[in-house]
Every structure is written in C-alpha cells, then in structure tokens.
C-alpha cells in the first residue's frame, strides 16, 4: 500500500473507530488494514492507536498525526478537483442563487451559455432578494450585490454594478429636467426600499466629492421592475441599476439624468460555502463568470 492510501486508511480507522469498518469502507480485509497500520506505526516509531475491546482510539501522537493527514487528504482532493476542472469535465448538480432582478435579467442568459458549454452539469437556479443561508439551503454558489458582511464564506469579486437616475420624457416636459442633485427636492422620487430606504440619495461629482439629498415621492417598492414601470409611465424619477434601465434608455422610454454625478455602484460577488476545497463545478462556474462584468457589461448580450 502506498503512502497516500495508507493516509486514507489511517483517517478512516480513526473516524470509524474500527479496523473492520474502515477496511469495509475501503474495500480491504480487516487483516490487511491491521497489517498496514502496524507497518505505519513501525515506520514512524510511534504508537498511533489504542486498541481495546471497545474499539480503536488515537493516542496523543495519533491525534496530531490524524490532523496533519486530514490536511494532506484535503489538499489531494483539491488537486483532483483542479485536474478535473482543467480537463473541463464539470459534472453533477450546481445550485445557484441570485437576487430576483439581477437573476432574471442578467444571470439567466449567462447560465444558459454556461450550460451549452458544460452539458454534463444539471443547474438548479433560484432567485430571492433576501440573503439565504448557503449551507442550510444547499446552495453551491450565490451571486450577491453590495458590500459583504464578514463571514466564513468564500467569495470572489466579479465586477461592479453601476446605477443611473432616469425619468420619462413626458415627466420631464411637465416638471423640468434636474440639473443638479439639489433640484430633486422639487421632483417626485420613486424609491427602492431595499437600498434607498433612508429617503436619501447619495451622489458623487466628477472629483469624487460626495453629496446627499433628501427625496420623497408617490411610490416605494422593493421591486426594481415596478420602479422602472412607474418611471416609464411618468410617475417620477427613479434610481436604478444600469442593467435594469439600459434597454429603456436605449429605446427612449426614459432618459438618463445628471450625467456629471454618479450614484454609488455595488460590487458583484460570487459567494460559496467555504473558501477551501472548492468543488470543480463551483470553481469552474466562478472562473467562467470572471470578466463578464467589466466595462459597460450591461450593454452586452448575455
């Protein structure tokens, strides 16, 4: 038995607390498993396991050796995953979560392209605006917008999600076009309650100087599509992500406002349950997404 197989056998004996169970799990006979562990102890010159009628437990040295062996086994698994990724053999089920609007407008066309490239994967795609618990929900990777809270999750920043101020031509003809953020005090604001819930919009000029302005208006919603529909219908001025507003700006249904002032952008992150031992299907998908959110990505077809 080579050293790698010996390490896996030792780990299994410790975790099962039994030579017979470990041997069965690894397709060995109990005498073979016992012989190889005895050889390992002779080579190391230390007793690694206590044997008794109640089972097998690690000695103090055995516990330390087990911890190191676990690290080696994880690194070997990671190397195997990397090899599978490099061979482009992504298989199994990949569960992906994303915010509703971003998922429907941006992620769906990207995922469909990814599926054509990796047909051996089965994709489970779910959309929720609340942050789901990845481990409890069995999510492999989530796309999240904005600043991440400190956590034990793994994450990779993929790009930036910029916002824009828009209103319809009819509304602007009736109420006038704001020339500076302060002018918004005279306008009806359509408020996105998830981000702009404090009734203040935040801007920065071309030099990066910040400015906050209070706003109010006839509609508040946690749904971006509802705010876009209200802006298109002439009910007021809306702050929206470019990926939501782009098509309506392109067709002239709404106009982009205050070109000299920027609304805060959100970072786009891929988040996964652990920063280590990333399955090849997850790392493959995250790697594939890199570069998709650079430049004016919202103008590009999925």
Helices and strands as residue ranges (DSSP letters): H 3-16, H 19-25, H 30-44, E 49-52, E 55-58, H 60-86, E 92-98, H 100-102, I 103-107, H 108-117, E 121-127, H 134-137, E 141-145, E 154-161, E 163-167, H 169-175, G 181-186, E 189-192, E 200-204, E 210-214, E 219-221, H 224-232, E 237-241, H 242-251, E 255-257, E 262-263, E 266-272, H 280-289, G 297-299
